[in-house]
Amino acid sequence: MAAALLAGAGTAWFTRPAASANPADGFASQASTTVTTLPPDDPALPTPPVGSSGAPNRSTASSSGRPAKAGVPLLGRSLPPVSEPSKLPAPTSFSIARLGITMKVRAEGVAGDGQMALAPPPADIGWYRYGPRPGDPAGATVLAGHLDEPDYGIGPLVQLTNLRQGDVITVASGKKAYRYSVKSVTSIKKTALDLSSLFTREGPPQLHVVTCGGNFDQETRHYDANVVVIANPIG
């Protein structure tokens, strides 16, 4: 997520207006502590749940086989283990009807720098494949994507700041469409983002959608904040 971009470091170029970093729903820490990342060979990298298709690649490739880009810092420790793997289908599409957004969902793991790998084009959104899936009884399904890229331009996720409370997000998994109601949309400084809460595998099921935002630093080529959407299942 200068701090690494949660939606890809070193690739964004579009300068967005300044955004506040108001804490909400436990995602912003009270202290602005620098987020740390893991080197590629750090043994504390997250271990996939038992029965998953494979361990995160610790070199330079994402789970999609493409060159990995920096994404979500994992705070220097592994995520909590899962006792049993989910048997539910992986998400395949993400849409917000009111904003006219439809995106393909790509399963992503851990990049070589210890952060969540992301789908390369801003047209697609990544799902953290070692976390909960839509329909699981607990924890957050995490989707994250690039805001923009030089060779692509501005992606659909630039519209996340236009979401309103109660807007419906639909995530398709297998033959089922899971609907979520937006609870909050918050811009949080990258140094204050509580990633243990973002990737939680405990508590009620939620959908967490993340991209970058805030001010763009022309020297570091990074945004200084993340836009975090929290949505609750409907029905």
N, C-alpha and C positions, 0 to 999 in steps of 0.2 A: 504497500500500500503502500545534506537534506535527507527525510524519511522515505522509505520505499513506497511506491504506489501500490495500493491494494489492488488496483486494476491495471497494473503493469508499469514498471519503472522504466524511464528512459524512452518511452515511445509516444507519450502524449505531446501535443503541441498547441492545442487550442486554449486561448486565455479566457477563463470564465470570470464573472464578477465575483467580488469578495463574498464569502459566506461566513456566518457565525458558527461557533462550535459550542452549541448549547447541549449539555449533558441530557440524555433522555434514556429511560428504560434500562439503565445500568450499563450502557456501552461506553460512556465517557468516564474515565477515572477522575478523581478529584485532583490528583497531581499530574502534571505534564511530564510523565516519565518517558524517556526515550525507548522506543520499541526496538528490541534486539532480534536479529535473525540468526539462523543456524548455518554454519558452513556445510557444503555438500556431504562431507563425510562424518558429520556429527551423529553419534549413535542415538541422540534424543529425537531424531526425526520421527514423526508419527508412524506407528505400525498399523497396517490395515487390519480390519476385523478378520477373525478366523473365517476361512471359506471365501475370502475375496479373491479376485483374479490375479493379484500380485502385489508386491510391495512397491511403495513409491520409488521412482527412479532417482538415485542420488547423484546422477551425473548432470547432464545438461539438457535432458529431454523431458517434456511433460508427458502425461499419460497418453496423449494423443499422438506421440511420436515426433512432434514438431519441436523446434528449439524452444526451450523454456524461457519464460520471462518472469521477472520478479512479480510477486503478487501479495498474498496475505502473510505477514510475518507471524511466526508461531511461538513467539515469546520464549524461545530457548528451552522448551520442554515438550514432551509428547502429549498428545491429546489422550483423554481417558479411554481405557480399553472398552470394547463392546463385548459382552458375554456371548451373544449369539448374533450372527449376521442377519440382516434383514432379508426376507424372502420376497419383498415387494419389488416391482419393476423400477428401474432407474428412470428419472425424468428425462423427457425428450423434447419438450417445447415449453416456452414461457410466453405468456401474452397478457396484455393490459388493454382491454377493448376500448376504454374511454380515450386512451392516448394513441390508439392505433398501432400498438407495439406487438409484434410477433417475432420471436427469436428461437433459433435452434439451441437446445441445451446440449453441451458436450461434457462428458464425464472427465474430470481433471483430478490429478493427485497433487504431489508435492514437487516443486521445481528444484533445480540444483542448488539454489541459494537458501533452501529451507522454507520457502513460502509457498502458498497455494499457487499452483500453475493455473493459467487462464487460457481460454480459447483465443488464438491469435487475432482473428478479425473482430472488430467491435460489433459486427452484425450478429455474432453468436455470444452466448453467455455460458460460463463454466459452472458446473455443479461439483462441490467437494465430495468426491466419491467415497471417502472413508468416514463420512458423517451420516446422519439420518436421511432417509428418503421420504418423499411425500407419502403420508398415510401411516408412518411409524408412530407408535404411541407416545414417544417422548423425544425431546431435543429439537434442535434447529436444523432445518434443511437450508444449506448455505449456497446461494447463487451469487457469482461475482463476475464482472466483465469490464472490459476497457471502455473508457469514455470516448476516446478517439485515437487515431493513429495517423501519422503523416501521409501514408499511402492510401488511406481509406477516407479520412475526414471524420466528421462527428458521427458517432453511433447512436442507436436508439435510446441508450440508457441516459443520455443527456436530459431526457424528459422526466426522469424520476423525481426531480424537484417540483414537478407540476402535479404530483399525486396529492390527493386529498384523503383525509380520514374517511374510511368506509369504501374507498375505491376497491374494485375486485381485481385480484391477480389470479390467473389460471395457469396451473402447471400440469401438463399432461404426462402421465406415467403409464405405460402399457395401454390398456383400453379404457383407463379411467382418467377423468379430468378432476383435479383437486382445486378447489376454489378457496382463496384467502382474502380476508378483509384487511385493508391497510389500517394499522394502528398508529404508526408514527413514521415521519420522515425527518431525519436529523443529519445535519452536517457536523462532523466531529473531527477535530484536529488529529492527524495521524499519530502524533505522539501521545494522545490521550485515549486512543481506542482500546477498549477492553476486549481483547481477542479471545480470552477464555469464555466470556459470555457469548461472544459472536458465534463460536464453534461449539457451544454447549451440547452435550448429549443427555442432559437431564432436564427435568421440568416439563411443562406442557409443550406439545408440538407447536412450532412456529415456522414461518418462512422468513429468512434474512436475505435481503438483496442488497448488494454493495457495488458501488462504483467510486471513482474519484471525483473530487470537487474542490471548492474553495479557490484560493489564488494559485495561479501558475507562475512558477519561478523560471524566468527565461534563462538564467544561468545554470541551474541544476537540472532543468527540464523535468521538473516534478510538480504535481499539485501538492498542496499542503494539508488537504483534508479529505475525508471520505464521506460520501452520502450513504447512510444506512437506512434501509426501509425495513420495518418490522410489521409482519402481517400474521393474523391468526386464522386458523382453519374455519371455514363456514360449514356448518352442518355436521 
